[in-house]
Amino acid sequence: MTVPYWVQDSIFYQVFPDRFAIGDPTKLPKNIAKWGSPPTTFDFQGGDLRGIIQKLDYLLDLGITALYLNPIFASPSTHRYNTSDYYKIEPRLGTMREFQALIDTAHSNNIKVVLDGVFNHVGRGFFAFVDVLENGNHSAYKDWFHIHKMPLEAYHPGEATHYSGWWGHKSLPKLNTANKEVRRYIMEVARYWIERGADGWRLDVPNEIDDDDFWAEFRETVKHANRDAYLLGELWDVSPRWANQTHFDGVMNYPIKDALNNLLAHNSKISTFADRVEAVLKAYPRENAYAMYVPLDSHDTERFLTLVRGDLNKLKLAWMFVLAYPGAPGIYYGDEVGVEGGKDPDSRRAFPWDAAEWKADLHPWMQEVIAIRKARPSMRRGEYARLMVDDPAGAYAFARTLGDEKTLIILNASAERRNLQIPTQTLWPDGRAVRTLLDGRPFVITDNRLNISLEPWTATYLG
């Protein structure tokens, strides 16, 4: 089973469904919070599947080719990581008909749809846990969980002590995935949604199901339903154990976000950054390295624009790197218009659909940079090679090469304008004319070098 061919060519867009778009205002549930109000753990703001469908034109215009949806199954929370029913779309989000409409509309526009799979734990409303609450030791499902004491105390304040909950949360009973009935149930769920058109699973906290046989069976089940389905693991560090032919096609490449954060928010050396991102790339088999999901933000992290204190130049520099790095770039909804936010739940603000609230030229700029990546196979599939790193200048240059197409990427991660000389003997011969891909400025290779001046906190692509 090989890694899906389409992943490394993709531009992902992550949607937190409750906060992206309201499709039908006449069907909003009661006690809804005002759209755009400060997010809380409990207040719903009304985003739904119909809203995503209605905004697909916007996403196509941005350049998106794949969606990653945070959980959409029945659940009582805004985040929906506490599933009540894996076979039912959360009514606040819509119906199975609307899910199918989203899949069909996305696929007709060559957009893939990846779902969030939460199989380590469930919500207290999950049928098997409810049965244990009602029937105690007489329940047929007591072995589906890690029960320590009966009767269960599921709603008293404090951490879970009568049963295992994810990180001690009573609202998140942990499934006993060693139980064959539990495993069979999860495999059926995984296959069910792939057969209904989902293009893959993003797996929540998969390392907490520390069972290679479980994930090998999960992979076999999903790939049998669709050999081109994408399996993405939520891992937070360099984790080669989890990216291979028996686990996942790729993992969420948070170490790249961390390296950018250290560079642009905490002033680490550019050589430290270069060493780190290159080491991450070399840690995985090539086909898995090129199938990583590379996020700058997510629902679990502070927004990058907030981390760099609102500096749009630093944000653009970070995106220039992500869009030139191997793997599939992951845009978290609102990144492209400058949405800010602190830690959860503030990282889950409502999308500002009034364009007057968008930050400067960020949106059209993102469209342009995304288009460049999509137009150049070398930036998606090419080999990666360092050309130069200069700590005093804060400069880093690398190339992406595929056949005759070669793209040069240069970063100035400093607060000063830099005049740089980039060695190019491995790329182009003397006298070769090249241009910047964003504004078309011409340059000529002389003495095996490209001489270029870069403004503070900027990057450029040349080819």
C-alpha positions as a Python dict, from the first residue, in 0.01 Angstrom:
ca = {
    (1, 'M'): (0, 0, 0),
    (2, 'T'): (157, 324, -111),
    (3, 'V'): (101, 678, 12),
    (4, 'P'): (-185, 847, -179),
    (5, 'Y'): (-47, 1019, -486),
    (6, 'W'): (-260, 1332, -436),
    (7, 'V'): (-143, 1439, -91),
    (8, 'Q'): (188, 1609, -179),
    (9, 'D'): (10, 1815, -443),
    (10, 'S'): (-260, 1933, -202),
    (11, 'I'): (-334, 2262, -31),
    (12, 'F'): (-536, 2171, 280),
    (13, 'Y'): (-784, 2395, 459),
    (14, 'Q'): (-885, 2303, 813),
    (15, 'V'): (-1239, 2392, 917),
    (16, 'F'): (-1365, 2409, 1275),
    (17, 'P'): (-1729, 2365, 1168),
    (18, 'D'): (-1909, 2569, 1435),
    (19, 'R'): (-1704, 2881, 1351),
    (20, 'F'): (-1660, 2881, 973),
    (21, 'A'): (-1991, 2978, 813),
    (22, 'I'): (-2366, 2972, 880),
    (23, 'G'): (-2549, 2817, 586),
    (24, 'D'): (-2911, 2853, 697),
    (25, 'P'): (-2975, 3125, 959),
    (26, 'T'): (-3340, 3016, 989),
    (27, 'K'): (-3234, 2685, 1146),
    (28, 'L'): (-3006, 2815, 1417),
    (29, 'P'): (-3056, 2634, 1750),
    (30, 'K'): (-3167, 2817, 2064),
    (31, 'N'): (-2921, 2993, 2295),
    (32, 'I'): (-2683, 3060, 2007),
    (33, 'A'): (-2401, 3305, 2070),
    (34, 'K'): (-2358, 3600, 1837),
    (35, 'W'): (-2135, 3528, 1540),
    (36, 'G'): (-1791, 3667, 1614),
    (37, 'S'): (-1838, 3693, 1990),
    (38, 'P'): (-1537, 3588, 2201),
    (39, 'P'): (-1525, 3207, 2184),
    (40, 'T'): (-1592, 3002, 2494),
    (41, 'T'): (-1587, 2631, 2564),
    (42, 'F'): (-1966, 2605, 2571),
    (43, 'D'): (-2114, 2871, 2338),
    (44, 'F'): (-2216, 2757, 1990),
    (45, 'Q'): (-2203, 3016, 1711),
    (46, 'G'): (-2393, 2828, 1441),
    (47, 'G'): (-2152, 2718, 1168),
    (48, 'D'): (-2275, 2417, 973),
    (49, 'L'): (-2212, 2190, 673),
    (50, 'R'): (-2437, 2397, 448),
    (51, 'G'): (-2216, 2695, 529),
    (52, 'I'): (-1908, 2504, 411),
    (53, 'I'): (-2086, 2409, 89),
    (54, 'Q'): (-2183, 2771, 26),
    (55, 'K'): (-1822, 2884, 75),
    (56, 'L'): (-1661, 2628, -154),
    (57, 'D'): (-1634, 2895, -426),
    (58, 'Y'): (-1437, 3108, -181),
    (59, 'L'): (-1208, 2814, -105),
    (60, 'L'): (-1159, 2732, -473),
    (61, 'D'): (-1072, 3095, -539),
    (62, 'L'): (-813, 3078, -261),
    (63, 'G'): (-658, 2769, -421),
    (64, 'I'): (-768, 2498, -179),
    (65, 'T'): (-768, 2137, -299),
    (66, 'A'): (-845, 1947, 24),
    (67, 'L'): (-1055, 1999, 336),
    (68, 'Y'): (-978, 1868, 683),
    (69, 'L'): (-1290, 1893, 900),
    (70, 'N'): (-1278, 1888, 1278),
    (71, 'P'): (-1529, 1632, 1416),
    (72, 'I'): (-1876, 1639, 1261),
    (73, 'F'): (-2041, 1344, 1435),
    (74, 'A'): (-2315, 1372, 1699),
    (75, 'S'): (-2172, 1532, 2012),
    (76, 'P'): (-2293, 1780, 2277),
    (77, 'S'): (-1986, 2009, 2260),
    (78, 'T'): (-1859, 2282, 2030),
    (79, 'H'): (-1541, 2085, 1957),
    (80, 'R'): (-1717, 1745, 1917),
    (81, 'Y'): (-1425, 1536, 2039),
    (82, 'N'): (-1672, 1365, 2276),
    (83, 'T'): (-1869, 1156, 2028),
    (84, 'S'): (-2220, 1037, 2111),
    (85, 'D'): (-2292, 861, 1783),
    (86, 'Y'): (-2032, 786, 1515),
    (87, 'Y'): (-2300, 703, 1258),
    (88, 'K'): (-2489, 1031, 1284),
    (89, 'I'): (-2401, 1382, 1170),
    (90, 'E'): (-2435, 1630, 1457),
    (91, 'P'): (-2784, 1784, 1404),
    (92, 'R'): (-2651, 2135, 1468),
    (93, 'L'): (-2428, 2084, 1163),
    (94, 'G'): (-2686, 1926, 938),
    (95, 'T'): (-2797, 1588, 811),
    (96, 'M'): (-2654, 1294, 620),
    (97, 'R'): (-2804, 1449, 306),
    (98, 'E'): (-2602, 1767, 363),
    (99, 'F'): (-2288, 1563, 433),
    (100, 'Q'): (-2338, 1383, 103),
    (101, 'A'): (-2398, 1713, -72),
    (102, 'L'): (-2070, 1845, 69),
    (103, 'I'): (-1882, 1535, -47),
    (104, 'D'): (-2040, 1544, -393),
    (105, 'T'): (-1986, 1917, -443),
    (106, 'A'): (-1628, 1900, -318),
    (107, 'H'): (-1544, 1602, -539),
    (108, 'S'): (-1700, 1762, -845),
    (109, 'N'): (-1455, 2049, -788),
    (110, 'N'): (-1156, 1817, -728),
    (111, 'I'): (-1148, 1886, -354),
    (112, 'K'): (-1074, 1597, -117),
    (113, 'V'): (-1246, 1576, 224),
    (114, 'V'): (-1067, 1429, 528),
    (115, 'L'): (-1262, 1363, 849),
    (116, 'D'): (-1143, 1381, 1210),
    (117, 'G'): (-1152, 1037, 1373),
    (118, 'V'): (-1163, 1028, 1752),
    (119, 'F'): (-1131, 662, 1849),
    (120, 'N'): (-933, 678, 2173),
    (121, 'H'): (-1227, 809, 2374),
    (122, 'V'): (-1598, 887, 2344),
    (123, 'G'): (-1853, 1114, 2510),
    (124, 'R'): (-2069, 1023, 2807),
    (125, 'G'): (-2366, 1005, 2571),
    (126, 'F'): (-2213, 720, 2370),
    (127, 'F'): (-2457, 426, 2373),
    (128, 'A'): (-2217, 176, 2532),
    (129, 'F'): (-2118, 413, 2814),
    (130, 'V'): (-2481, 502, 2879),
    (131, 'D'): (-2552, 130, 2912),
    (132, 'V'): (-2278, 95, 3174),
    (133, 'L'): (-2415, 397, 3362),
    (134, 'E'): (-2761, 240, 3368),
    (135, 'N'): (-2672, -124, 3427),
    (136, 'G'): (-2339, -125, 3607),
    (137, 'N'): (-2184, -470, 3637),
    (138, 'H'): (-2479, -613, 3443),
    (139, 'S'): (-2394, -411, 3132),
    (140, 'A'): (-2287, -599, 2823),
    (141, 'Y'): (-2051, -309, 2751),
    (142, 'K'): (-1859, -278, 3077),
    (143, 'D'): (-1548, -423, 2911),
    (144, 'W'): (-1561, -157, 2640),
    (145, 'F'): (-1404, 83, 2892),
    (146, 'H'): (-1142, 84, 3165),
    (147, 'I'): (-1369, 54, 3470),
    (148, 'H'): (-1212, 81, 3815),
    (149, 'K'): (-1514, 99, 4042),
    (150, 'M'): (-1891, 65, 4025),
    (151, 'P'): (-2125, 246, 4023),
    (152, 'L'): (-1966, 502, 3796),
    (153, 'E'): (-1943, 866, 3904),
    (154, 'A'): (-1962, 1035, 3567),
    (155, 'Y'): (-2101, 1378, 3653),
    (156, 'H'): (-1957, 1467, 3993),
    (157, 'P'): (-1693, 1745, 3992),
    (158, 'G'): (-1331, 1640, 3968),
    (159, 'E'): (-1127, 1398, 3762),
    (160, 'A'): (-1241, 1052, 3659),
    (161, 'T'): (-1147, 795, 3923),
    (162, 'H'): (-1409, 525, 3871),
    (163, 'Y'): (-1299, 483, 3507),
    (164, 'S'): (-1023, 605, 3278),
    (165, 'G'): (-1093, 930, 3099),
    (166, 'W'): (-870, 1105, 2849),
    (167, 'W'): (-632, 1313, 3061),
    (168, 'G'): (-863, 1242, 3356),
    (169, 'H'): (-1167, 1412, 3201),
    (170, 'K'): (-1493, 1248, 3308),
    (171, 'S'): (-1656, 1373, 2988),
    (172, 'L'): (-1415, 1165, 2775),
    (173, 'P'): (-1433, 795, 2876),
    (174, 'K'): (-1141, 606, 2724),
    (175, 'L'): (-1228, 309, 2505),
    (176, 'N'): (-1071, -30, 2570),
    (177, 'T'): (-934, -89, 2222),
    (178, 'A'): (-789, -424, 2330),
    (179, 'N'): (-1148, -550, 2337),
    (180, 'K'): (-1227, -729, 2010),
    (181, 'E'): (-1583, -595, 2003),
    (182, 'V'): (-1456, -238, 2040),
    (183, 'R'): (-1202, -290, 1765),
    (184, 'R'): (-1464, -439, 1534),
    (185, 'Y'): (-1693, -142, 1603),
    (186, 'I'): (-1420, 114, 1526),
    (187, 'M'): (-1319, -64, 1205),
    (188, 'E'): (-1681, -63, 1089),
    (189, 'V'): (-1706, 311, 1158),
    (190, 'A'): (-1380, 377, 972),
    (191, 'R'): (-1499, 182, 667),
    (192, 'Y'): (-1853, 328, 676),
    (193, 'W'): (-1747, 689, 619),
    (194, 'I'): (-1485, 604, 357),
    (195, 'E'): (-1753, 415, 165),
    (196, 'R'): (-1969, 728, 182),
    (197, 'G'): (-1705, 936, 14),
    (198, 'A'): (-1463, 1060, 277),
    (199, 'D'): (-1108, 1071, 139),
    (200, 'G'): (-929, 986, 460),
    (201, 'W'): (-902, 1017, 835),
    (202, 'R'): (-708, 1251, 1058),
    (203, 'L'): (-662, 1039, 1372),
    (204, 'D'): (-686, 1214, 1708),
    (205, 'V'): (-421, 1125, 1973),
    (206, 'P'): (-336, 794, 1801),
    (207, 'N'): (-28, 738, 2016),
    (208, 'E'): (-262, 685, 2312),
    (209, 'I'): (-381, 369, 2136),
    (210, 'D'): (-30, 230, 2160),
    (211, 'D'): (-101, -89, 1968),
    (212, 'D'): (69, -156, 1636),
    (213, 'D'): (-173, -437, 1550),
    (214, 'F'): (-471, -203, 1601),
    (215, 'W'): (-335, 56, 1359),
    (216, 'A'): (-223, -205, 1107),
    (217, 'E'): (-580, -337, 1105),
    (218, 'F'): (-719, 15, 1082),
    (219, 'R'): (-494, 90, 784),
    (220, 'E'): (-589, -235, 612),
    (221, 'T'): (-959, -164, 668),
    (222, 'V'): (-946, 190, 528),
    (223, 'K'): (-719, 110, 234),
    (224, 'H'): (-937, -184, 138),
    (225, 'A'): (-1232, 57, 113),
    (226, 'N'): (-1027, 315, -81),
    (227, 'R'): (-662, 252, -160),
    (228, 'D'): (-610, 628, -212),
    (229, 'A'): (-752, 730, 126),
    (230, 'Y'): (-518, 945, 338),
    (231, 'L'): (-432, 844, 695),
    (232, 'L'): (-295, 1132, 902),
    (233, 'G'): (-184, 1092, 1263),
    (234, 'E'): (-192, 1371, 1519),
    (235, 'L'): (162, 1356, 1655),
    (236, 'W'): (339, 1653, 1809),
    (237, 'D'): (704, 1556, 1772),
    (238, 'V'): (926, 1379, 1521),
    (239, 'S'): (765, 1035, 1513),
    (240, 'P'): (898, 802, 1242),
    (241, 'R'): (742, 504, 1417),
    (242, 'W'): (398, 632, 1314),
    (243, 'A'): (461, 708, 947),
    (244, 'N'): (509, 390, 749),
    (245, 'Q'): (329, 108, 570),
    (246, 'T'): (165, -25, 889),
    (247, 'H'): (55, 302, 1047),
    (248, 'F'): (-13, 639, 880),
    (249, 'D'): (76, 799, 549),
    (250, 'G'): (183, 1113, 730),
    (251, 'V'): (161, 1297, 1061),
    (252, 'M'): (84, 1655, 1154),
    (253, 'N'): (424, 1815, 1119),
    (254, 'Y'): (410, 2039, 1426),
    (255, 'P'): (793, 2046, 1460),
    (256, 'I'): (801, 2273, 1153),
    (257, 'K'): (556, 2515, 1315),
    (258, 'D'): (766, 2504, 1632),
    (259, 'A'): (1085, 2578, 1439),
    (260, 'L'): (920, 2877, 1270),
    (261, 'N'): (789, 2997, 1604),
    (262, 'N'): (1137, 2976, 1757),
    (263, 'L'): (1285, 3161, 1461),
    (264, 'L'): (1031, 3440, 1419),
    (265, 'A'): (886, 3485, 1768),
    (266, 'H'): (1188, 3392, 1981),
    (267, 'N'): (1482, 3491, 1760),
    (268, 'S'): (1659, 3157, 1735),
    (269, 'K'): (1955, 3135, 1495),
    (270, 'I'): (1873, 3075, 1131),
    (271, 'S'): (2124, 2787, 1129),
    (272, 'T'): (1933, 2624, 1416),
    (273, 'F'): (1615, 2659, 1212),
    (274, 'A'): (1775, 2516, 897),
    (275, 'D'): (1925, 2222, 1085),
    (276, 'R'): (1591, 2146, 1246),
    (277, 'V'): (1371, 2152, 936),
    (278, 'E'): (1624, 1948, 740),
    (279, 'A'): (1653, 1691, 1022),
    (280, 'V'): (1275, 1654, 1034),
    (281, 'L'): (1268, 1590, 660),
    (282, 'K'): (1540, 1323, 686),
    (283, 'A'): (1374, 1146, 979),
    (284, 'Y'): (1107, 985, 762),
    (285, 'P'): (1099, 768, 450),
    (286, 'R'): (1073, 1001, 151),
    (287, 'E'): (718, 907, 53),
    (288, 'N'): (598, 973, 407),
    (289, 'A'): (799, 1294, 444),
    (290, 'Y'): (628, 1429, 134),
    (291, 'A'): (285, 1327, 269),
    (292, 'M'): (310, 1520, 595),
    (293, 'Y'): (43, 1775, 685),
    (294, 'V'): (235, 2097, 756),
    (295, 'P'): (30, 2335, 975),
    (296, 'L'): (115, 2688, 1074),
    (297, 'D'): (-191, 2689, 1302),
    (298, 'S'): (-458, 2452, 1427),
    (299, 'H'): (-751, 2443, 1669),
    (300, 'D'): (-508, 2331, 1944),
    (301, 'T'): (-250, 2609, 1909),
    (302, 'E'): (-221, 2984, 1937),
    (303, 'R'): (-255, 3157, 1602),
    (304, 'F'): (85, 3226, 1447),
    (305, 'L'): (-2, 3590, 1383),
    (306, 'T'): (-64, 3630, 1755),
    (307, 'L'): (265, 3456, 1840),
    (308, 'V'): (455, 3711, 1625),
    (309, 'R'): (257, 3998, 1780),
    (310, 'G'): (60, 4084, 1470),
    (311, 'D'): (363, 4122, 1241),
    (312, 'L'): (226, 4045, 892),
    (313, 'N'): (574, 4036, 739),
    (314, 'K'): (676, 3756, 975),
    (315, 'L'): (351, 3572, 904),
    (316, 'K'): (413, 3599, 529),
    (317, 'L'): (771, 3481, 574),
    (318, 'A'): (644, 3176, 763),
    (319, 'W'): (393, 3099, 487),
    (320, 'M'): (660, 3139, 218),
    (321, 'F'): (857, 2867, 392),
    (322, 'V'): (563, 2632, 456),
    (323, 'L'): (449, 2658, 94),
    (324, 'A'): (800, 2572, -26),
    (325, 'Y'): (863, 2284, 216),
    (326, 'P'): (788, 1917, 136),
    (327, 'G'): (446, 1799, 250),
    (328, 'A'): (94, 1934, 221),
    (329, 'P'): (49, 2289, 359),
    (330, 'G'): (-240, 2312, 605),
    (331, 'I'): (-422, 2645, 629),
    (332, 'Y'): (-634, 2681, 942),
    (333, 'Y'): (-955, 2867, 858),
    (334, 'G'): (-898, 3242, 880),
    (335, 'D'): (-518, 3227, 855),
    (336, 'E'): (-547, 3370, 506),
    (337, 'V'): (-724, 3686, 628),
    (338, 'G'): (-525, 3744, 946),
    (339, 'V'): (-746, 3598, 1218),
    (340, 'E'): (-565, 3604, 1552),
    (341, 'G'): (-623, 3407, 1872),
    (342, 'G'): (-460, 3277, 2186),
    (343, 'K'): (-485, 2934, 2337),
    (344, 'D'): (-800, 2720, 2309),
    (345, 'P'): (-1078, 2830, 2298),
    (346, 'D'): (-955, 3166, 2167),
    (347, 'S'): (-790, 2990, 1872),
    (348, 'R'): (-1141, 2898, 1754),
    (349, 'R'): (-1284, 3241, 1671),
    (350, 'A'): (-1559, 3282, 1411),
    (351, 'F'): (-1449, 3355, 1054),
    (352, 'P'): (-1492, 3728, 972),
    (353, 'W'): (-1686, 3727, 646),
    (354, 'D'): (-1684, 4108, 629),
    (355, 'A'): (-1378, 4170, 409),
    (356, 'A'): (-1330, 4506, 580),
    (357, 'E'): (-1199, 4308, 879),
    (358, 'W'): (-931, 4127, 677),
    (359, 'K'): (-568, 4224, 734),
    (360, 'A'): (-415, 4444, 464),
    (361, 'D'): (-332, 4252, 142),
    (362, 'L'): (-292, 3915, 310),
    (363, 'H'): (-573, 3736, 126),
    (364, 'P'): (-470, 3823, -233),
    (365, 'W'): (-107, 3763, -137),
    (366, 'M'): (-194, 3413, -10),
    (367, 'Q'): (-381, 3344, -335),
    (368, 'E'): (-72, 3438, -534),
    (369, 'V'): (174, 3231, -330),
    (370, 'I'): (-56, 2928, -329),
    (371, 'A'): (-90, 2959, -707),
    (372, 'I'): (289, 2957, -746),
    (373, 'R'): (321, 2633, -549),
    (374, 'K'): (41, 2470, -746),
    (375, 'A'): (198, 2575, -1077),
    (376, 'R'): (547, 2440, -999),
    (377, 'P'): (592, 2064, -961),
    (378, 'S'): (940, 2120, -814),
    (379, 'M'): (786, 2296, -511),
    (380, 'R'): (555, 2002, -447),
    (381, 'R'): (757, 1698, -551),
    (382, 'G'): (1114, 1817, -594),
    (383, 'E'): (1427, 1725, -401),
    (384, 'Y'): (1526, 1960, -117),
    (385, 'A'): (1883, 2089, -86),
    (386, 'R'): (2046, 2358, 126),
    (387, 'L'): (2249, 2615, -65),
    (388, 'M'): (2347, 2861, 205),
    (389, 'V'): (2292, 2957, 567),
    (390, 'D'): (2431, 3276, 723),
    (391, 'D'): (2370, 3339, 1092),
    (392, 'P'): (2497, 3701, 1104),
    (393, 'A'): (2268, 3789, 811),
    (394, 'G'): (1977, 3572, 929),
    (395, 'A'): (1965, 3425, 579),
    (396, 'Y'): (1884, 3076, 452),
    (397, 'A'): (1863, 2955, 92),
    (398, 'F'): (1753, 2617, -37),
    (399, 'A'): (1638, 2467, -364),
    (400, 'R'): (1355, 2239, -476),
    (401, 'T'): (1452, 2052, -792),
    (402, 'L'): (1251, 1822, -1018),
    (403, 'G'): (1405, 1737, -1353),
    (404, 'D'): (1483, 2057, -1539),
    (405, 'E'): (1261, 2270, -1317),
    (406, 'K'): (1446, 2433, -1030),
    (407, 'T'): (1311, 2672, -769),
    (408, 'L'): (1534, 2877, -540),
    (409, 'I'): (1392, 2989, -206),
    (410, 'I'): (1568, 3258, -1),
    (411, 'L'): (1470, 3375, 349),
    (412, 'N'): (1582, 3693, 525),
    (413, 'A'): (1482, 3627, 886),
    (414, 'S'): (1634, 3945, 1022),
    (415, 'A'): (1529, 4300, 1100),
    (416, 'E'): (1774, 4445, 845),
    (417, 'R'): (1784, 4472, 467),
    (418, 'R'): (2038, 4217, 343),
    (419, 'N'): (2251, 4204, 30),
    (420, 'L'): (2306, 3834, -26),
    (421, 'Q'): (2518, 3617, -253),
    (422, 'I'): (2365, 3277, -314),
    (423, 'P'): (2584, 2999, -462),
    (424, 'T'): (2404, 2858, -764),
    (425, 'Q'): (2653, 2625, -935),
    (426, 'T'): (2431, 2324, -858),
    (427, 'L'): (2130, 2498, -1013),
    (428, 'W'): (2209, 2717, -1312),
    (429, 'P'): (2508, 2802, -1534),
    (430, 'D'): (2667, 3145, -1553),
    (431, 'G'): (2470, 3382, -1770),
    (432, 'R'): (2140, 3214, -1697),
    (433, 'A'): (1856, 3464, -1649),
    (434, 'V'): (1607, 3389, -1373),
    (435, 'R'): (1315, 3581, -1228),
    (436, 'T'): (1143, 3618, -895),
    (437, 'L'): (816, 3432, -914),
    (438, 'L'): (612, 3687, -718),
    (439, 'D'): (697, 4006, -906),
    (440, 'G'): (900, 3893, -1209),
    (441, 'R'): (1221, 4085, -1130),
    (442, 'P'): (1505, 3956, -1353),
    (443, 'F'): (1846, 3841, -1229),
    (444, 'V'): (2149, 3698, -1407),
    (445, 'I'): (2376, 3430, -1261),
    (446, 'T'): (2733, 3562, -1246),
    (447, 'D'): (3041, 3378, -1117),
    (448, 'N'): (2818, 3095, -999),
    (449, 'R'): (2629, 3330, -771),
    (450, 'L'): (2303, 3517, -756),
    (451, 'N'): (2328, 3862, -599),
    (452, 'I'): (2003, 3980, -443),
    (453, 'S'): (1880, 4227, -184),
    (454, 'L'): (1596, 4132, 52),
    (455, 'E'): (1394, 4353, 282),
    (456, 'P'): (1366, 4264, 654),
    (457, 'W'): (1151, 3959, 736),
    (458, 'T'): (1088, 3864, 375),
    (459, 'A'): (1144, 3571, 143),
    (460, 'T'): (1149, 3520, -230),
    (461, 'Y'): (1113, 3244, -487),
    (462, 'L'): (1318, 3240, -807),
    (463, 'G'): (1305, 3015, -1110),
}
